[in-house]
C-alpha cells in the first residue's frame, strides 16, 4: 500500500507538471536580415549611436540572422524593427515559442526523487496458513486473475512494460496494429507526451531502469492508440494557441497600416497625383556591371520639383515580383511646372536592382509610383507612404511564415 501511494503521488506530480495553457516565455525577436538600407559606414555609425556601442562592436553585431533584441510583446519589437530600418539596418520580427514542456521543472524532479525513496517490502503470510473460512476469499483471488487475463486479451493493445526497451516495443506494437496511416501520428504523440519526463529522468539521480522507464512513460502507460492520439492532440493544441495569438497580433498591425494608408491617400492624390511617371523600362547595357532604369517625369503641379521620390517594382514575364525598392531622382535645376524630363538612371553593382537572374532577360516590366516630391524650398509636398507599406509587408511576410509553421503543427509531423 505504501508503495502504491508513493507511485500514485509521483505519477500525479508528473501530471501536475504539464502546463494547462499556451507555453510561457513566448518571445518576439528582432533579427537583422543582413541587408543595409543605407551606406555601410553610415548604418554602422547609426547602430553604434543607438545601442551606445563602439563602431567596431557595432560592426560585429551586424551579422545576418543575429537577434538584436527580444520582447514579450510584438508591438515594441515592431517599433524597434522600424527604427533600426530607418537607421539603415533592415530587421524582421520572428516569433519564438520555447518548448517548455521539454525542460524538466521542480515538480517533475520531485517525482523522480520520490521514486528513489526505498520502501521496505512487506510479505504476506503463506496461503497455506489460511483456514477454511478464508476459502471464498481465496477463490475470488483465483478468479480475478482469470478475468484480468480475459480483459487484457480482448481489449485493444496498450503501451506498457518494465524497461525502456519493453515500452518502446509496446509502442512499436501499437503502431503495427493501428489503422493504416496513423503510425507516424502515434509516435509523434508519444514523443510529445513523454519528452518532459524523459528530460527530467536524464537530469535525475534515479538509477533503477524500471523506475526510470515507468516514470518516463507515465503519461501514456496503459493507453491505447486512440487515447494517445487524443492526449497528443490536446497537448499540441496548447502550442498552437501561442501561434494563433501571434497571427492575431499581425492581423491587427496590418489593419492599422491599411487604415493609415487610406487616411493619407486622398491628400497625396490631390498633390502627388499631378506628377506623372511614364515610359518606365529596365535594361542591362552590354558590358555594364549593373542595370539602368529609364523613365520620364512630368510636373503637372504648380511647384518646381527638385527631388522626386519613387517606389519601383520589377516583375518578370509571368508577373512575379522580382524587386521592390525605392528610387530617388534629384534634378539640378528642377522641373518647372508643366515640364517633362527623360531620365536614364544607372544603378550600382550592389544595388537591389542588380538581380543576376534579370541580366539579359526579356519581358521584364518596371513600374514606378510617385511616393513624394520636394519643391524648390526643400518642402515635401505629400506624406511618404513607403514606410507604412514596408511595415505592412513585414507583417505580411511574418504572418505567412508563422502561418506555415502553424499549419505544419499536426501529429505525424514532429518538426513544425
Secondary structure by P-SEA (a helix, b strand, c coil): caaaaaaaaaaaaaaaacccccccbbbbbbcccccccccaaaaaaaaaaaacccaaaaaaaccccccccccccaaaaaaaaaaaaaacbbbbbbbbbccccccccaaaaaaaaaaabbbbbbbccccccccccaaaaaaaaaaaaaaaaaaaaccccccccccaaaaaaaaaaaaaaccccaaaaaaaaaaaacaaaaaaaaacccccaaaaaaaaacccccccaaaaaaaaaaaaaaaaaaaaaaaaaaaaaaaaaaaaaaaaaaaaaaccccccccbbbbbbcccccbbbbbbcccccccccccbbbbbbbbbcccccccbbbbbbbbbcccccccbbbbbbccccccccccccccccccbbbbbbbbccccccccccccccaaaaaaaaaaaaaaaaaaaaaaaacccccccc
